[in-house]
């Protein structure tokens, strides 16, 4: 096998590897898109509700100082 044939064989193998990597990258992008959509539609809304509920609780609950003052009365 000549050097040219070896080089051509290596280039062909590298081309096949590059094609597989591009296919893998495409699959990863599709998966990432699905994860992002799931996060946006399923995960984040409940977290937002939890955050709003936490803020409401903080606004309506008595502070520690107020509780201590009432306890000493």
Phi and psi in degrees as a GROMACS rama.xvg file:
@    title "Ramachandran Plot"
@    xaxis  label "Phi"
@    yaxis  label "Psi"
@TYPE xy
-79.875  166.806  UNK-2
-61.2229  -39.078  UNK-3
-62.6798  -40.9708  UNK-4
-66.3003  -39.1271  UNK-5
-63.7133  -43.8635  UNK-6
-63.3284  -44.5967  UNK-7
-61.6714  -40.4332  UNK-8
-63.3154  -43.9072  UNK-9
-63.6973  -42.1889  UNK-10
-62.8468  -38.8527  UNK-11
-64.9472  -43.7547  UNK-12
-62.5989  -42.0736  UNK-13
-65.1502  -37.1647  UNK-14
-62.8  -42.3397  UNK-15
-64.4656  -41.734  UNK-16
-63.3377  -41.7999  UNK-17
-62.9329  -41.2656  UNK-18
-61.4737  -44.9408  UNK-19
-62.4379  -41.0697  UNK-20
-64.4911  -39.0379  UNK-21
-66.3923  -38.272  UNK-22
-65.4795  -42.4746  UNK-23
-61.3083  -42.8948  UNK-24
-62.2636  -39.695  UNK-25
-63.3657  -42.6319  UNK-26
-63.7121  -40.0464  UNK-27
-63.9108  -41.3463  UNK-28
-62.9531  -42.1207  UNK-29
-62.0762  -43.7881  UNK-30
-63.1095  -43.9461  UNK-31
-60.8892  -40.0969  UNK-32
-63.6605  -43.4171  UNK-33
-62.7827  -41.1799  UNK-34
-64.2843  -42.8843  UNK-35
-63.3964  -41.4592  UNK-36
-65.8058  -42.7808  UNK-37
-61.6865  -44.0054  UNK-38
-60.3797  -45.2625  UNK-39
-66.6375  -38.9405  UNK-40
-95.8078  -24.0059  UNK-41
-113.573  -42.6118  UNK-42
-86.6399  -48.3304  UNK-43
-68.4276  -39.8277  UNK-44
-57.2924  -47.014  UNK-45
-62.8216  -35.4252  UNK-46
-63.8779  -38.6507  UNK-47
-63.3085  -42.4033  UNK-48
-63.9085  -40.3484  UNK-49
-61.5245  -42.7772  UNK-50
-63.0508  -43.5876  UNK-51
-63.3495  -41.5308  UNK-52
-64.1555  -39.284  UNK-53
-62.9651  -44.2593  UNK-54
-61.7106  -41.2451  UNK-55
-63.0102  -44.0074  UNK-56
-61.2838  -42.8645  UNK-57
-63.2423  -34.6359  UNK-58
-74.5072  -32.1603  UNK-59
-95.6075  -22.5574  UNK-60
-77.2442  147.215  UNK-61
-70.8499  144.959  UNK-62
-72.7548  162.942  UNK-63
-60.0323  -39.5966  UNK-64
-62.2919  -42.125  UNK-65
-65.3776  -38.5978  UNK-66
-65.1667  -43.2851  UNK-67
-62.5242  -41.0669  UNK-68
-63.2714  -43.5406  UNK-69
-66.8296  -34.7775  UNK-70
-65.4836  -34.93  UNK-71
-82.0261  -4.6371  UNK-72
